[in-house]
Amino acid sequence: MVELVNQILQRENFRQTSALVFATSIVITLLFWMILPTNFRINESTDYTGFYEPLARSVLEGRAFTHMDGTPATRYPPGYPLLLAGVFGLSHLLNISEAAILSGFILLCMGLESVLTFMLARTIWRPMLALVSSLVWITYPFALWLTKEPFSENPFIVVLYGGFYLFWYALLRRSSAWPTYFVSGLLMGCAMLIRPIAIGVGFVMAAIIWLLRRDISGRSRLFLMTMLLVGNFMAIFPWEAWIYSNTGNVVVLSSSGVIAIRDGLTFAVSGGFRRAGGLSADVMVLMKDLSGRGDEMESLQQIITVMTEQLRTRPLTVIKLFAIKSVLSWYGTDRRRFETYTMLIQIPYLVLILWGSWAAWKKGGLPKELTISIWLMVAYFWGVTLLVSPLLRYMTPVMGLLFVLIPGSFLSTTNRQDQPLQEGNSTARRLLSAR
C-alpha cells in the first residue's frame, strides 16, 4: 500500500491520487461505523425525524413542501428534503432498503468532502503535504461523528467545498471570466438551500474578491462581485417565490431564524434534551431572565430591543455570555455532554491550524491569499454561531478548510524544508491547467 502511494505521488497523477483519497475516506468511515459503540449509533437528530424525513416523503407523494395538514413547511429551506426525496426514490427504484441507500449517500458525501479538501490543499502544497490535509479531515472525529446520522451537514459540506474550490480556482488563475464566479455563487446558493447558516457566505466571497483581485480595476471587481451575488440569488429565488406565493410573507430562507437566536441566548436553561447549567451564576441568571421573556422576543427587532436593555443594565454579564459562546463554538455539543473531552480533542487541531496559518501567511503569495480567504469564511461561520447555540457542529463545515493550512506547521524556516511550499506556488497553476 505504501509503495502504491509513493508511485502515485511520484507520477503526480491527480486522478489516481484523488481516487486514493476517496477510497481511503470510505474505508475509514466504515471502520468508524464498525467500532462505534451501539449506544452512540442511535439517531438523535430531531430535525431529521421531525422535519426533513417527513417533508421528503411529502415531496415524493406530490404534496410539495407542505406538512401533513397542508401548511407550508418553511422552518428550513428545501435543499436537504429534496436530496432525501431523491435518496428514497432511488431506494424504491432499485428495490434496496432506504437505510442502505442513505448510508451510501453519506459515504459518497464524506468521500467527496475529502477529495475536495485534497484538491484545495494541492493548489498550494506538494502532493504529500496536500494528502496530510485530506487525511486529517478523513480521520477527524467530529467529521466522522456527522456521518453516523443523516445530518444535513453531510451534503452541505460537499456543496460548500465545491463552491469554494471553484471560487478559489478563479482567484488562482486570476480569471476575470464572470461565468466562473456566477457558478460558484450558484453553488453557494445551493448550500444556503441546504443549511441557512450559509446565508451570508456570498457577501464574504464578494469581499474576498475586492481584497485579493487588485490586479483588475475597481469596476471589474464590482462586476465579478455582482455576478457572484446574482448566482446566489438565482439559486434561492424559486424558493423565495414559492414561500411568498403560499404565505404572502417574505421569509429569507428559513422561518426558524428568530427561534435559533433566542435559543442561543437561553441554551443553558432551556432544558429538554440538553443538560442545564454549567456556566457562571450571573450568566445563568441572565439566561433565566431572558427565558422568562420569550413572549417579548418574537421578532429580531424585539430581540435587539431586549438585549440592548440588558447591555445597559448589566453590560459585563452580557459580554461574558458572548465571550463564553465564542469559546464554546469550538467544542460545544447539542446535548452539552462530553464537552470537556471534546475540548481536549480540539486543542491539538487548533494549535496545528494556528501554526500552519501563520506559516502560510508569512510565505506570502498564494498561501497568504488562501489563508485570508479561509479565515474570512471561518470568521463568518464563527460570527453566525455566536448568534445561535454555540455548537461545534456549526463550525465543523469550515474545519476542513482550516485543515488545508495545517501542512504549514510542518515546514521550518530553513530554505531546504520550505522548498515544498515554493514548489506548491509555482506548480499550482500548471496543475489547474492540466486538469
Helices and strands as residue ranges (DSSP letters): H 2-11, H 14-35, G 38-40, H 46-47, I 48-52, H 53-60, H 79-94, H 98-122, H 127-139, H 141-145, H 153-172, H 178-194, G 196-200, H 201-212, H 218-247, H 257-266, H 281-291, G 294-296, H 300-313, H 315-328, H 339-363, H 365-387, H 392-403, G 406-410, H 415-434
